[in-house]
Every structure is written in structure tokens, then in C-alpha cells.
Amino acid sequence: MKCKHDYAVIEDNIHVDEIRYGNGEISVEISGYVIFHCRKCLDIQKKVL
């Protein structure tokens, strides 16, 4: 029987850098990772951004 996952975050380390240019243009860079687990079957996942 497959688990209907109910994930919870264990740890996250996310960085958001906003760069504004003189002409009004904005650039957003996102980097980092999130580690989470299923509360039912304890499956652990890591996602890199």
C-alpha cells in the first residue's frame, strides 16, 4: 500500500537575492535547499533550489 505523504519541513536554508538595476529592472535569484520528511512513513527528501 502506498503512503499518502504528509510532508513537514525539517530544515531549510533558502537565500533570496534581489538585484535592482538603475533602469527600474529587478532580478531575483533564489538558491538553497529544503529537507523534509513524511509524518506517516518517515520518507526523507532533500530538494535543491
C-alpha positions in Angstrom: 0.0 0.0 0.0 1.4 3.4 -1.0 1.7 6.2 1.6 -0.3 9.3 1.0 2.6 11.5 2.1 2.1 14.3 4.6 5.4 16.2 4.5 6.8 18.5 7.1 10.0 20.6 6.8 12.9 19.6 9.0 15.4 22.2 7.8 15.6 24.9 5.2 18.4 27.1 4.0 17.0 29.4 1.3 18.6 32.6 0.1 16.8 35.2 -1.9 18.9 37.9 -3.6 17.2 40.9 -5.2 19.3 42.9 -7.6 17.9 46.3 -8.6 19.3 48.0 -11.7 19.2 51.7 -12.4 16.7 51.4 -15.2 14.0 50.0 -12.8 14.7 46.4 -13.8 14.8 43.9 -10.9 16.4 40.5 -10.9 15.7 37.9 -8.2 18.0 34.9 -7.6 16.9 32.0 -5.3 19.2 29.3 -4.0 19.5 26.9 -1.2 17.8 23.6 -0.1 14.9 22.2 1.9 15.0 18.9 3.8 11.6 17.4 4.7 10.1 14.1 5.9 6.7 12.4 5.7 5.0 12.3 9.1 3.4 8.9 8.2 6.2 6.8 6.7 9.3 8.9 7.6 10.4 9.2 4.0 13.1 11.9 3.8 13.6 14.1 0.8 16.1 16.9 0.0 15.3 19.4 -2.7 18.0 21.8 -4.0 16.8 25.1 -5.5 
